[in-house]
Structure formats: C-alpha cells, structure tokens
C-alpha cells in the first residue's frame, strides 16, 4: 500500500525526539540572556528563530550540542509566580538540526511546561512542512506538506502516542479554509490495516484495500460468527423438538 509508512513515522519521531527532547548532552554549554553571537562567515545573519525572546520576565539559554562552537539549541523560559513561589517555566524551544545556522524545529509550551505545538522544516528548505499538535502534553495530530507545495496534504491522528488514522488529499483540492481528503487510512497497533480511496472526487470511498493478514483475520472472525450462529440455531431447534 502507498502513503504513510511506519518506517517514515519512526524516523520522524526520532528527529522530533532529538530536536525537542528534555536534556542536552554533556557537550552543551548554556548562556543566559539571549546572546545572538552565533555568527560565522558562512552562517546566515538570521537564524530563523521564532521563539519570543523579547517579552518581559524571559530568560534565554543557548547550547552548542554538536561541538561546532555555535549554539544550535535555544530555550526560552518565563517566570511564573512571585517571591518565594517564583519559578522558571520553559515556553519555547528551537533547534538547528543540520548545523546550517537556521532553526529547523520550534516547539511551543504552555505555562505548565507541556508542549502545545511544534513546527518543523524536515527538508531544510526554510519552509515549515510539518505541524504537530499536542493535548495534555501528548501528540494528537500531525499536519504535513508531503509534496512541498506549501499546503497541507496529509493529517495523521493519534491516540496514546500511536497513529490511529490518517487523511490525505492526493488530488490537491484542499484550501487553507477547506479540507478535502480523498484517502483514509486506518491503523491497528501502529500498523496500516485498511485504506479507502475516493476515485471520483465525490467525498465517498470508492475502493477499499486491506492488509492481507488483516483481511484473513477478519474473514476468520466472520466465519467464526457464522458457525456460532449455526450452532445456536441447531440448539434452539433441538430444544423445540424436545418440548414437542
């Protein structure tokens, strides 16, 4: 089957974990105050960062995690509470994954330090092509631009961290305000089991494709249900004969 594969899913999760995980390795060095001297002759003047570093009560830390003497991770904290109850909470984190001096992944957090939204440039062309949304700190949906035309053409929905279903716009009919999928994919235990495709563009499924193993399983379930129904009917008939 075409479309989203678990290999690609695993790769994407590995990138996200590297870019926006909790800690930085032992080579990291932090600097307070938002030092923007990431310079270098071949590095861009602007690093593409989107974290708000100018707000009141914010502290900025930058880290060099790959040892090239240029910061590739920036964290922004805000102060919550006052006096003895004051505490720093992470509200934004951005990372340069390929070392070109431009931030590729930006993750935003709520006042409790839980992730809310992440924007990623997976092909390093300077354009966001993946948006990940979180609820209560857990991923619930991804919106992807898989063909690089600047528009969302795939949405993947998650439950407990695993993909449950996906919607894709193969024909490219969606707009910024209206979503028009023409393929629907369903997963079980992280494995694609069935896929429906709208061939004529009317919004309904015209063809279903199933995973061979899943198809056999469902046939066995149907056969078992039919046999159980036949047994119940035979038992009812025998009981009726005994009462006659």
Secondary structure, DSSP 8 states (H G I E B T S, - for coil): --S--HHHHHHHHHHHHHHH-S---TT---EET-------TTS-S-----S--SSTTEEEEEE-SSSSSS--EEEEEEEESSGGG-EEEEEEEEE-SSSSSS--EEEEE-TTS-EEEEEE-TT-SSS--EEEEEETTEEEEEEE-SSSSSS--EEEEEETTEEEEEEE-SS----SS-----EEEEEETTEEEEEEE-SSSSSS--EEEE-HHHHHHHHHHHHHHHHHHHHHHHHHHHHHHHH-
